[in-house]
């Protein structure tokens, strides 16, 4: 990941945590809502930076190639 990608990821995580704490989120559904709100804050900031600099923040280095192995599910777990 690039430095900018790490910063925006950290912004999303911090925003999500603070929103969840402020709203006293409990359970998966309420925390998912907080996650959407936190992610939107980071997305909006990223888009604003990209608009001002005319450069993309997301790099192809961020993506892993698909795995060639099939995942096997062990039903005994």
Backbone as JSON, one array per atom type, in Angstrom:
{
  "sequence": "XXXXXXXXXXXXXXXXXXXXXXXXXXXXXXXXXXXXXXXXXXXXXXXXXXXXXXXXXXXXXXXXXXXXXXXXXXXXX",
  "N": [[0.84, -1.19, 0.0], [0.38, 2.26, -0.64], [1.64, 5.27, 0.96], [-0.42, 7.16, 1.18], [-2.69, 5.51, 0.89], [-2.52, 4.0, 3.22], [-2.9, 6.01, 5.12], [-5.53, 6.89, 4.58], [-6.89, 4.54, 5.1], [-6.39, 4.3, 7.82], [-7.76, 6.59, 8.66], [-10.4, 5.85, 8.04], [-10.73, 3.68, 9.82], [-10.34, 4.92, 12.34], [-12.4, 6.84, 12.29], [-14.65, 5.16, 12.13], [-14.46, 3.75, 14.57], [-14.73, 5.86, 16.45], [-17.27, 6.82, 15.81], [-18.84, 4.55, 16.36], [-18.38, 4.36, 19.12], [-19.47, 6.81, 20.01], [-22.15, 6.55, 19.24], [-22.76, 4.44, 20.77], [-22.75, 1.8, 19.75], [-23.92, -1.5, 19.44], [-23.6, -4.9, 18.75], [-23.64, -6.58, 15.53], [-25.13, -5.34, 13.45], [-25.48, -2.6, 14.2], [-22.81, -1.83, 14.43], [-22.01, -2.23, 11.82], [-23.35, -0.18, 10.53], [-22.01, 2.01, 11.66], [-19.52, 1.47, 10.55], [-20.01, 1.89, 7.81], [-20.5, 4.64, 7.85], [-18.03, 5.61, 8.81], [-16.33, 4.71, 6.78], [-17.32, 6.22, 4.66], [-16.53, 8.78, 5.37], [-13.73, 8.62, 5.03], [-13.68, 7.97, 2.31], [-14.83, 10.25, 1.13], [-12.87, 12.15, 1.81], [-10.67, 11.1, 0.43], [-11.58, 11.3, -2.24], [-11.79, 14.09, -2.43], [-9.08, 14.85, -2.18], [-8.03, 13.59, -4.46], [-9.37, 15.04, -6.43], [-8.31, 17.61, -6.07], [-5.54, 17.22, -6.52], [-5.46, 15.89, -8.91], [-4.57, 13.31, -9.15], [-4.62, 9.78, -8.72], [-5.27, 8.03, -5.68], [-5.44, 5.35, -4.99], [-3.54, 2.48, -5.66], [-2.34, -0.04, -7.97], [-0.76, -1.78, -6.59], [-1.98, -2.46, -4.28], [-3.58, -4.66, -4.51], [-4.0, -8.17, -4.3], [-3.09, -11.01, -6.29], [-5.54, -13.35, -7.59], [-6.06, -16.38, -5.8], [-4.79, -19.53, -6.81], [-5.34, -21.9, -5.74], [-7.94, -24.06, -4.65], [-10.14, -23.41, -2.03], [-10.56, -25.47, 0.71], [-13.14, -26.73, 2.62], [-13.33, -27.77, 5.87], [-15.47, -29.83, 7.35], [-15.49, -30.79, 9.92], [-14.73, -28.98, 11.77]],
  "CA": [[0.0, 0.0, 0.0], [1.1, 3.52, -0.62], [1.49, 6.04, 2.19], [-1.76, 7.75, 1.18], [-3.67, 4.45, 1.14], [-2.45, 3.68, 4.65], [-3.49, 7.12, 5.87], [-6.98, 6.88, 4.41], [-7.37, 3.36, 5.82], [-6.38, 4.66, 9.24], [-8.86, 7.54, 8.86], [-11.65, 5.07, 8.05], [-10.79, 2.9, 11.06], [-10.52, 5.84, 13.46], [-13.74, 7.41, 12.19], [-15.6, 4.11, 12.47], [-14.4, 3.48, 16.01], [-15.28, 6.99, 17.19], [-18.72, 6.85, 15.57], [-19.41, 3.44, 17.12], [-18.35, 4.72, 20.55], [-20.41, 7.91, 20.23], [-23.51, 6.04, 19.09], [-22.86, 3.27, 21.66], [-23.15, 0.69, 18.87], [-23.85, -2.85, 19.99], [-23.98, -5.91, 17.78], [-23.12, -6.5, 14.17], [-25.88, -4.38, 12.61], [-25.16, -1.22, 14.59], [-21.41, -1.58, 14.09], [-21.94, -2.14, 10.36], [-23.78, 1.18, 10.2], [-20.88, 2.87, 12.01], [-18.49, 1.2, 9.56], [-20.39, 2.58, 6.57], [-20.31, 6.07, 8.06], [-16.59, 5.85, 8.89], [-15.79, 4.52, 5.44], [-17.73, 7.34, 3.82], [-15.68, 9.92, 5.72], [-12.44, 8.4, 4.36], [-13.9, 8.03, 0.86], [-15.02, 11.65, 0.75], [-11.57, 12.8, 1.92], [-9.86, 10.6, -0.69], [-12.07, 11.91, -3.48], [-11.43, 15.51, -2.4], [-7.65, 14.94, -2.47], [-7.84, 13.24, -5.87], [-9.87, 16.14, -7.24], [-7.37, 18.73, -5.97], [-4.22, 16.87, -7.06], [-5.63, 15.24, -10.22], [-3.85, 12.04, -9.1], [-5.32, 8.72, -8.0], [-4.66, 7.58, -4.42], [-5.41, 3.89, -5.02], [-2.54, 1.95, -6.56], [-2.52, -1.46, -8.26], [0.04, -2.55, -5.64], [-2.84, -2.77, -3.15], [-4.37, -5.84, -4.78], [-3.33, -9.46, -4.41], [-3.65, -11.81, -7.38], [-6.42, -14.41, -7.1], [-5.41, -17.63, -5.42], [-5.03, -20.61, -7.76], [-5.78, -23.06, -4.97], [-9.32, -24.07, -4.19], [-10.22, -23.51, -0.58], [-11.25, -26.68, 1.14], [-13.85, -26.53, 3.88], [-13.32, -28.95, 6.74], [-16.76, -29.85, 8.07], [-15.3, -31.27, 11.28], [-14.31, -27.88, 12.64]],
  "C": [[0.88, 1.24, 0.0], [0.86, 4.24, 0.71], [0.08, 6.63, 2.29], [-2.83, 6.7, 1.47], [-3.69, 4.07, 2.62], [-3.12, 4.77, 5.5], [-5.01, 7.11, 5.76], [-7.61, 5.65, 5.08], [-7.43, 3.65, 7.31], [-7.5, 5.64, 9.56], [-10.19, 6.81, 8.92], [-11.81, 4.3, 9.35], [-11.04, 3.79, 12.27], [-11.94, 6.42, 13.46], [-14.8, 6.39, 12.6], [-15.63, 3.86, 13.97], [-15.03, 4.62, 16.82], [-16.79, 7.1, 17.01], [-19.4, 5.76, 16.38], [-19.45, 3.75, 18.61], [-19.38, 5.8, 20.86], [-21.85, 7.43, 20.19], [-23.78, 4.83, 19.99], [-23.38, 2.05, 20.89], [-22.94, -0.64, 19.57], [-24.31, -3.81, 18.91], [-23.48, -5.6, 16.38], [-23.83, -5.42, 13.37], [-25.5, -2.94, 12.94], [-23.71, -0.88, 14.26], [-21.21, -1.51, 12.58], [-22.34, -0.75, 9.89], [-22.65, 2.16, 10.5], [-19.75, 2.69, 11.0], [-18.76, 1.89, 8.23], [-20.14, 4.08, 6.7], [-18.82, 6.43, 8.11], [-15.92, 5.71, 7.54], [-16.12, 5.66, 4.5], [-16.89, 8.58, 4.11], [-14.34, 9.8, 4.99], [-12.59, 8.5, 2.84], [-14.04, 9.47, 0.4], [-13.7, 12.42, 0.8], [-10.66, 12.39, 0.77], [-10.28, 11.26, -1.99], [-11.72, 13.39, -3.56], [-9.95, 15.7, -2.74], [-7.39, 14.63, -3.95], [-8.3, 14.37, -6.79], [-8.88, 17.31, -7.24], [-6.04, 18.45, -6.65], [-4.27, 16.3, -8.47], [-4.81, 13.95, -10.31], [-4.66, 11.04, -8.29], [-4.54, 8.34, -6.74], [-4.47, 6.07, -4.45], [-4.41, 3.42, -6.06], [-2.81, 0.48, -6.84], [-1.73, -2.35, -7.29], [-0.8, -3.02, -4.46], [-3.55, -4.12, -3.31], [-3.52, -7.09, -4.88], [-3.92, -10.22, -5.59], [-4.55, -12.9, -6.82], [-5.63, -15.68, -6.81], [-5.77, -18.71, -6.44], [-5.51, -21.86, -7.06], [-7.25, -22.94, -4.6], [-9.31, -24.2, -2.68], [-11.08, -24.71, -0.22], [-11.88, -26.42, 2.49], [-13.86, -27.84, 4.65], [-14.58, -28.9, 7.58], [-16.65, -30.31, 9.51], [-14.9, -30.17, 12.24], [-15.49, -27.23, 13.3]]
}
